[in-house]
């Protein structure tokens, strides 16, 4: 079966969230894996694409990214919302959208890795959790694993690494590739907000924004 870690955690127990509220986790990190020697300055419009199997998750991520960019006074658009449900998202359709909206840069985010941590309390019986081989186009919080049978509580937390590529529509080339890592999170929204905040800070510090 396929599950969302967030939904699974909420369904299993509310106790875990109460207990974990007081537990501090390491701050999110950002690592640059590539930065062009020639970066565009003061970009005023972005197209945002979150690559995932579930359209709803991609739209949610894109919208949060858009909100953060708009807070900086620039225009931003969601690929999934602009293209709609009827048209497939391909390289050609994204390029056509870039031309239509006349944006200056494209941000593409995908999952690189996820580590699942389980905090079990008063467990009567468990089965081995199965982590599938990473796929390039996948959801942030989608896993396949066998059922876990418990008498009381179980808590789930995830350490998530995302890769974000920044493309210039003027040159057509990659100008930056970033890796953000969010540690021991129990809610998908926290991963999104931390990662996006780190990316926006990078864009600002390099005067791309």
N, C-alpha and C positions, 0 to 999 in steps of 0.2 A: 504494500500500500504506500501511497505518497502522502506525506504530511507536511504542514507548515510548522516549523519549530515554535513559532510564536503561538499559534492556535493550540498546539499540543500542550504547551506550558500553561496556557490559560485554562484549558480544559481539565488538566490533571489536578491543579491545586492553586488556591489563592494564598495559602499559608506561605509558600515559598517567596512570593513577592513581598510579603510583610517582613519576613526574615531577612531578605536580601536588600531591603531598602537602606539598611544601615551599613551595608558592606561596601566599602569603597573599591573601585576597580581602577586599573592603570588608565591614564589618559590616552586618547586615540593618538596615533602617530601617522606621519606622512613621509614617504620616501620618494624621491625623484629617480626614476629609472632612465629617463631621457629628457633633456631640455635643449631645444635648438639654440644655436648661437644668435639667431635673429628672431626675437620675439615681437609680435605685434603689440602696439601700445594703445591703451584707452579704447579697447573693443567695446562697441555699443550694442551689439546684438549677438545672441547665441541661440543655437539649436541644440536641444538636450535629448539624448537617446539613452535609455536604460535597457540593456539587453537581457531578456528573461523569457521563460516559457509562458508565464502567466501575464496576460495583458494588464490586468488590474494592478499587479505589483509594479510593473514597469511604469504605468501612469502615475501611481502614487509617488514613486521615487522621482520621476521627472518633474512632477508638480512641486515637490519640496525643493528641488534644485532650482527650479524657476523662481519660486518665492524668494530664495536666498539671493539670487542674481538681481531680481527686481528691487530688492532692498538696497542694492548698490547703485540703483538708478539706471540700469540698462534693460534692454528688451530681451525677452527669452521666450522660447516656444518649445512645446512638447511634440516630439515626432509622432508618438502614438495618437495624440489628440488631433493633430493636423492631418495625418494620413487617413485616420478613421479605420473602421473595422473591415470594410470591403476590400481595401487594397493591401497587398502583402508588403511588409517592410523589407526592402532590398536595397542594395547599394544604389541602384538606379533611381528608386523612388525617393531615397534620402537626398541624392544629388538634385533631383527635380525640385524637391522641397526647398533646398538651399537657394536655388535660383529664384523660386517663387517668392520666398520671404526676404531674399537679399540679405541674409545674415552674414556676419563677419567671421564667426567661429562655430565649430561643432564640438560638443562634449559627449563622449561615448563612455559609458560605465558598464562594467561587467564583473561578475564574481571571479576571483582568483582562487580563494581557498576559504574553508570554514572548518573550525574545530569545535566540536560539541562536547560540553562538559555536563555531567549528570550528577546531581546531588540527591541521593536516595535516602530516605528516612523510613525506618520500620518497614522494609520491603520483605514481602513473603516469598516472591518468586520473580525472577527476571529471565529474559531471553537475550541473547547476544544482539547488540545493535550493529546494523550493517550500514557502512558508509559507502555509497557508490563512487565509482571513478568519476573524477571531475569532468564536466562537460563545459564547453566554452559558452554556450547559450543556456544559461540556467538561472533559476531564481535564487535570490539571496538566502531565503529561508525554506528551501525545499530539500528534504532528505527522504531516503527510503530506509526503513528499518523495521524490524519485527516488533510485534506487540510486546509491551512490558506490563506485567501484571503486578499490582501493588495493593497492599492493604490500606496504606495511609497516603503519604506525601512523596512527591518526586519533583525536583526542580531541574530546569534545563537552562543552560547559558551557552552562548556562542561567541567565539572569537572569530571575527570576519575580516577578510582581506579583500578589498575591491581594487580594481585597476581602472583608472580613468585616462582616456586619451583625448588630447586637445588638438584639434585640427584647424588650420587657417584656411578659410575659403578663398582667400586671395591667391595664396601660393598652391593650395591644394594638398599641402604636406602636413605631416605630424610635427607639432611644435613642442609638445610636452607629453610625457607619460608618467603618471603618478600612481603610487600604491598607498592606500589608506588602510590602517588596521585598527579595528575597534574591539576592545577586550571585554570578555565575560558579560555580554549583554543578554538580558532576558526579554527585551522587546525590540522588534524590528525597527520601530521608529527611532530608537536611540542610535542604532547603527547608522541609519540614513542621516540623521541630523549631525552626528559627530563627523562623519566622513565628508559631508557636504561643507561643513564649516571649515575643515582643514583645506579643502580644495579652494574655496573662496579666498581664504587667507593667502594661499600660494598665488592665486591670480592677482590679488591686490599687491602683495609684496614685490611681484615682478612687473607691476604696472600694466599688466594685461587688462585689468579692470581700472 
